[in-house]
């Protein structure tokens, strides 16, 4: 036996090839193909073996002209630029074991290989992402401990500086960039800064309130912990020592109310939000009304109704506002109440006692309309519940000429009289519709005003 190195373009490797002195390949040696004369002197007249079977499983085996499984696994490690052509089988090899072509053509091999490759590719990316998140979480929690220590410092300047840094950090973060963030450890020092009643530390309280808001924005799950500060937020609204702090507290309460409005309700949050609402900006007024609307979802028993009873007149009067967003929020408030107490005629009468029926009847015919389709449908639906579940209110609506209002909504005309397109104000709409209609002869053919299917459904339900 002799050992001959295999020469490649990249250099000579110490890969021995064992051969017999007679030149006949050993059938028991797995390297017998290297001993074949066809390996070193391929027959130029015969065409090279087909590589279609190997190409069909690209990504599993190298795409080469060789069909030997041993050579196919060895070629990528030899860094050859021009792979050697090899014969499909040795002319002196009597071995009857399955060839590489047979293995590659096996459908079960392709299916298992493709599935394994796809699974490995998917899992490797996820594992790398998980490892990066775990590593990032350690550094973030290290910074968190520094924040907590500085917030517990007796120096107000250190607290304010730390709060500003924390706000800048949180406003640029989200759930993906804060893996394993220990927000429960951060909450106590922030709560203490927020609860500080010293006027000299008003800036610290404002920044702490802002930090809690940013924390809920970056990590929505942290609202479970921040909800415990609801009484402190409400106290900031009631004391109103600073408009900025009160408005920032409204922002935080608005986020809390989306999932934990019940906690705000039981802390008498409706009165706190509406007590000084006229002193806030229009944006903050919208947030206050949104909080009340979310709280009304949880007013489902007569005992809960006490939380809003004192504010019904205030809310009913605000329906005359020219601001569309304000009207939408107030209509949402009354919609929740009417739907929750549809079977309690006493509470329905209490809701309608503040001229609510007259105001809503006016709103749906005011021109130009300030109602969107959703608000219009909610008002018609409330009128339907009032008339369907409370006979007293049904008679009240009939006496208020609800029939003429319905005709106007469907056709735009009343008993042969067509409404002009001039503006209809709350004052004019409070009069009889006959007084604001201009008599014009119309054809016998009456066209229905174009409305959405939902609007027509609610109108027809109210007629019934």
C-alpha positions in Angstrom: 0.0 0.0 0.0 1.1 3.5 -0.7 -0.1 6.9 0.4 -0.6 9.6 -2.3 -1.6 13.2 -1.3 -4.5 14.7 -3.1 -3.4 17.8 -5.0 -5.8 20.8 -5.2 -5.5 24.3 -6.6 -5.5 25.7 -3.0 -2.5 23.5 -2.0 -1.7 20.0 -1.1 -3.5 18.4 1.9 -2.3 15.5 3.9 -5.3 13.4 2.9 -3.9 9.9 2.2 -5.4 7.6 -0.4 -4.7 3.9 0.1 -4.4 1.8 -3.0 -3.3 -1.7 -3.8 -0.1 -2.3 -5.7 -2.1 -3.8 -8.5 -4.2 -0.7 -8.9 -7.5 -2.5 -8.1 -9.7 -0.6 -5.7 -10.4 -2.2 -2.4 -14.1 -2.9 -2.0 -14.0 -2.9 1.7 -12.4 0.5 2.1 -14.8 3.5 2.1 -12.1 5.5 0.1 -12.1 3.1 -2.8 -13.4 5.7 -5.2 -10.2 7.7 -4.7 -8.2 4.7 -5.9 -10.2 4.4 -9.1 -8.3 5.4 -12.2 -11.4 7.3 -13.4 -10.9 9.7 -10.5 -7.5 10.9 -11.8 -8.1 10.2 -15.5 -11.8 10.7 -16.4 -13.0 9.5 -19.7 -13.4 12.6 -21.8 -15.6 10.8 -24.3 -18.3 10.0 -21.8 -20.6 12.8 -20.7 -20.4 14.0 -17.0 -23.0 12.6 -14.6 -26.2 14.5 -14.3 -26.4 16.9 -11.3 -30.2 17.5 -11.5 -30.8 15.2 -8.5 -28.3 17.1 -6.4 -29.6 20.5 -7.6 -33.2 19.5 -6.7 -32.1 19.4 -3.0 -29.9 22.5 -3.0 -29.4 23.7 0.5 -29.1 20.1 1.8 -26.0 18.8 -0.2 -23.5 20.8 -2.3 -24.5 21.3 -5.9 -21.7 19.4 -7.7 -21.4 16.8 -10.4 -20.4 14.2 -7.9 -22.9 11.7 -6.6 -20.8 10.0 -4.0 -22.0 11.0 -0.5 -18.5 10.9 0.9 -17.0 13.1 -1.8 -20.0 15.4 -1.6 -19.4 16.0 2.1 -15.6 16.4 1.6 -15.6 18.9 -1.3 -16.7 22.0 0.6 -13.7 21.6 3.0 -11.1 21.6 0.2 -11.7 25.1 -1.1 -11.4 24.1 -4.7 -12.4 26.5 -7.3 -12.7 23.8 -10.0 -14.2 20.6 -8.6 -12.9 17.4 -10.3 -15.2 15.4 -12.4 -15.7 11.9 -11.1 -17.2 8.8 -12.6 -20.6 7.7 -11.2 -19.2 4.3 -10.3 -16.0 2.5 -10.5 -15.6 -0.1 -13.2 -13.8 -2.4 -10.8 -16.2 -1.9 -7.8 -18.4 -5.0 -7.3 -20.2 -3.3 -4.3 -24.0 -3.4 -4.6 -24.8 -0.8 -1.9 -27.1 2.0 -2.9 -25.4 4.8 -4.8 -25.6 8.5 -4.0 -28.0 9.0 -6.9 -30.3 6.5 -5.4 -30.2 8.2 -2.0 -30.8 11.6 -3.5 -33.7 10.3 -5.5 -35.3 8.9 -2.4 -38.4 11.1 -1.7 -38.2 10.4 2.0 -34.6 11.8 2.1 -35.7 15.1 0.5 -38.7 15.6 2.8 -36.8 14.9 6.0 -33.8 17.0 4.8 -36.0 20.0 3.8 -38.0 20.0 7.0 -34.8 19.7 9.1 -33.1 22.5 7.3 -36.2 24.8 7.6 -36.6 24.0 11.3 -32.9 24.6 12.0 -33.1 28.0 10.1 -36.2 29.1 12.1 -34.9 28.0 15.5 -31.4 29.4 15.1 -32.8 32.9 14.4 -35.2 32.7 17.3 -32.5 31.5 19.7 -30.1 34.3 18.7 -32.9 36.8 19.2 -33.7 35.4 22.6 -30.0 35.4 23.7 -29.7 39.1 22.6 -32.7 40.0 24.5 -31.5 38.3 27.7 -28.1 40.0 27.4 -29.8 43.4 26.8 -32.1 42.9 29.8 -29.1 42.6 32.1 -27.7 46.0 31.1 -31.1 47.7 31.2 -31.8 46.4 34.8 -28.4 47.6 35.8 -29.4 51.1 34.6 -32.7 50.7 36.4 -31.0 50.1 39.7 -29.1 53.3 39.3 -32.3 55.2 38.6 -34.0 53.8 41.7 -31.0 54.8 43.9 -31.0 58.4 42.5 -34.8 58.7 42.9 -34.4 57.9 46.6 -31.8 60.6 47.1 -32.8 63.5 49.4 -31.4 66.0 47.0 -34.2 67.4 44.8 -31.8 68.3 42.0 -30.6 64.7 41.7 -34.2 63.5 41.7 -35.2 66.0 38.9 -32.2 65.1 36.8 -32.9 61.4 37.2 -36.5 61.8 36.3 -35.7 63.8 33.1 -33.2 61.1 32.1 -35.8 58.4 32.8 -38.4 60.2 30.7 -35.9 60.4 27.8 -35.1 56.8 28.2 -38.7 55.6 28.3 -40.0 57.8 25.5 -37.6 56.0 23.1 -38.4 52.5 24.4 -41.0 49.8 23.8 -41.7 46.2 24.7 -39.0 44.9 22.3 -36.3 47.2 23.7 -37.2 46.6 27.4 -36.9 42.8 27.8 -37.3 41.8 31.5 -37.7 45.4 32.6 -38.5 45.4 36.3 -41.2 48.1 36.3 -42.6 46.9 39.7 -39.3 48.0 41.3 -39.4 51.4 39.6 -43.0 52.2 40.6 -42.5 52.9 44.4 -40.0 55.8 44.0 -42.0 57.3 41.1 -45.2 57.1 43.2 -43.4 58.9 46.1 -42.2 61.7 43.8 -45.7 62.1 42.4 -47.3 62.2 45.9 -45.0 65.1 47.0 -47.3 68.0 48.0 -44.5 70.5 48.5 -45.0 73.3 46.1 -41.3 73.7 45.8 -41.1 70.2 44.3 -44.0 70.8 41.8 -41.6 70.2 38.9 -40.6 66.8 40.4 -44.2 65.8 40.7 -44.9 66.8 37.1 -41.9 64.9 35.8 -42.8 61.9 37.9 -46.3 61.9 36.5 -44.9 62.2 33.0 -42.5 59.3 33.6 -45.4 57.1 34.8 -47.3 58.0 31.6 -44.3 57.1 29.4 -43.9 53.9 31.3 -47.4 52.8 30.4 -46.9 53.8 26.8 -43.6 51.8 26.5 -44.9 48.8 28.6 -48.7 48.6 28.5 -48.6 45.7 31.0 -47.2 48.1 33.6 -50.7 49.7 33.9 -51.5 46.9 36.2 -49.1 48.4 38.7 -49.6 52.1 37.9 -53.3 51.8 38.5 -52.5 51.7 42.2 -51.6 55.4 41.9 -55.2 56.3 40.8 -56.1 58.1 44.0 -52.9 60.2 43.7 -53.8 61.2 40.2 -57.3 62.1 41.2 -56.0 64.3 44.1 -54.0 66.2 41.6 -57.2 67.0 39.7 -59.1 68.0 42.8 -56.4 70.3 44.2 -55.5 71.7 40.8 -52.5 73.5 42.3 -50.9 73.3 38.9 -52.8 73.1 35.5 -49.8 71.3 34.0 -49.8 68.5 36.6 -53.6 68.2 36.4 -53.5 67.8 32.6 -50.7 65.3 32.8 -52.7 63.4 35.4 -55.6 63.4 33.0 -53.3 61.8 30.3 -52.3 59.1 32.8 -55.9 58.4 33.9 -57.0 58.2 30.2 -54.5 55.4 29.6 -55.5 53.7 32.9 -59.3 53.9 32.0 -58.9 51.9 28.8 -58.4 48.7 30.9 -59.0 49.6 34.6 -61.8 52.2 34.5 -63.5 50.4 37.4 -60.8 51.6 39.7 -61.3 55.2 38.7 -65.1 54.9 39.1 -64.9 53.6 42.7 -62.5 56.4 43.6 -65.2 58.9 42.5 -63.2 59.8 39.5 -66.1 61.1 37.4 -66.6 64.1 39.7 -62.9 64.7 39.8 -62.6 64.7 36.0 -65.5 67.1 35.5 -65.1 69.4 38.5 -62.7 71.8 36.8 -63.1 70.7 33.2 -63.7 74.3 32.0 -60.2 75.3 33.1 -58.5 72.7 30.8 -57.5 73.0 27.2 -59.9 71.4 24.6 -57.6 68.4 24.3 -57.6 67.8 28.0 -61.4 68.2 28.0 -61.6 65.4 25.5 -59.5 63.2 27.7 -61.7 64.0 30.7 -64.8 63.1 28.8 -63.2 59.9 27.4 -62.3 58.8 31.0 -66.0 59.4 32.0 -67.2 57.4 29.0 -65.0 54.5 29.9 -66.1 54.6 33.5 -69.8 54.5 32.4 -69.2 51.1 30.9 -69.0 49.8 34.5 -72.1 51.6 35.8 -74.4 48.6 35.6 -76.3 48.6 38.9 -78.5 51.3 40.6 -75.9 51.5 43.3 -73.3 52.5 40.7 -75.5 55.1 39.2 -74.7 57.4 42.2 -71.3 58.1 40.7 -72.7 60.0 37.8 -76.1 61.2 39.0 -74.8 64.7 40.0 -73.2 65.3 36.6 -76.2 64.5 34.3 -77.3 68.1 33.9 -73.7 69.2 33.2 -73.3 66.6 30.6 -76.7 67.2 29.0 -75.9 70.9 28.6 -72.6 70.1 26.9 -74.4 68.4 24.1 -75.0 71.9 22.8 -71.3 72.4 22.1 -70.1 73.1 18.6 -67.1 70.8 19.1 -67.6 67.4 17.3 -65.3 65.5 19.5 -67.0 66.7 22.7 -70.4 65.7 21.3 -69.1 62.2 20.4 -67.8 61.6 23.9 -71.0 62.8 25.6 -73.2 60.7 23.3 -71.0 57.7 24.1 -71.5 58.4 27.9 -75.3 58.5 27.5 -75.3 55.5 25.2 -73.6 53.4 27.8 -76.0 54.5 30.5 -79.1 54.0 28.4 -78.0 50.5 27.2 -77.0 49.4 30.7 -80.3 50.5 32.3 -82.7 49.8 29.4 -84.9 47.6 31.7 -85.1 50.2 34.5 -87.7 52.7 33.5 -87.1 54.8 36.6 -83.5 55.5 35.7 -84.4 56.0 32.1 -86.8 58.8 33.2 -84.1 60.2 35.4 -81.7 60.3 32.4 -84.3 62.1 30.2 -85.4 64.5 33.0 -82.8 67.2 32.0 -84.4 67.9 28.6 -82.2 65.2 27.1 -84.9 64.1 24.7 -85.5 67.6 23.4 -81.8 68.2 22.9 -81.2 65.0 21.0 -84.3 65.5 18.8 -82.8 68.9 17.9 -79.3 67.6 17.2 -80.4 65.2 14.5 -82.1 67.9 12.4 -79.6 70.7 12.9 -78.1 71.9 9.6 -75.3 71.8 8.8 -75.0 68.6 10.7 -72.1 68.2 13.1 -72.8 64.5 13.7 -71.0 61.7 12.1 -72.8 58.5 11.1 -71.8 56.7 14.3 -73.0 59.4 16.6 -76.2 59.8 14.6 -77.0 56.1 14.9 -76.3 56.2 18.6 -78.8 59.0 19.2 -81.5 57.3 17.2 -80.8 54.1 19.1 -81.2 55.9 22.4 -84.5 57.4 21.3 -85.6 53.9 20.4 -84.7 52.5 23.8 -86.5 55.4 25.5 -89.7 54.8 23.6 -89.6 51.0 23.6 -88.9 50.4 27.3 -90.5 53.4 29.0 -94.1 54.3 27.9 -94.0 57.6 29.7 -91.1 58.7 27.5 -92.8 57.4 24.4 -95.7 59.7 25.0 -93.3 62.5 25.7 -91.7 62.0 22.3 -95.1 61.9 20.5 -96.0 65.2 22.1 -92.7 66.7 21.0 -93.6 66.0 17.3 -91.2 63.1 16.9 -93.3 62.0 13.8 -92.5 65.2 11.9 -88.8 64.7 12.9 -88.8 61.2 11.4 -90.5 62.3 8.2 -87.9 65.0 7.9 -85.1 62.5 8.4 -86.4 60.2 5.8 -87.6 62.5 3.0 -86.4 66.0 3.9 -90.0 67.2 3.7 -93.0 67.5 6.1 -96.7 67.1 4.9 -96.0 68.7 1.4 -93.6 71.2 2.8 -89.9 71.0 2.1 -87.2 72.2 4.4 -85.0 74.8 3.0 -81.3 74.4 3.1 -80.7 77.4 5.3 -79.0 76.8 8.6 -81.1 75.4 11.4 -79.8 76.4 14.9 -80.7 75.0 18.3 -83.0 78.0 18.9 -84.9 77.5 15.7 -85.0 73.8 16.0 -86.5 74.1 19.4 -89.6 75.6 17.7 -92.1 73.5 15.8 -90.7 72.2 12.6 -93.7 73.7 10.8 -92.4 77.2 11.7 -89.0 76.7 10.1 -90.3 75.0 6.9 -90.8 77.0 3.8 -94.0 76.0 1.9 -93.1 74.8 -1.6 -95.2 72.7 -3.9 -93.5 69.3 -4.4 -94.3 66.4 -6.7 -96.2 63.4 -5.5 -93.0 61.3 -6.0 -91.0 61.6 -2.8 -87.4 60.7 -2.8 -85.8 59.1 0.3 -82.8 60.9 1.7 -79.6 58.9 1.0 -78.6 57.2 4.3 -76.5 54.2 5.3 -78.3 50.9 6.0 -77.6 51.2 9.7 -79.1 54.6 9.9 -82.2 53.5 8.0 -82.5 50.4 10.3 -82.4 52.6 13.5 -84.9 55.1 12.0 -87.4 52.3 11.1 -86.9 50.7 14.5 -87.8 54.0 16.2 -90.9 54.3 14.0 -92.0 50.8 15.0 
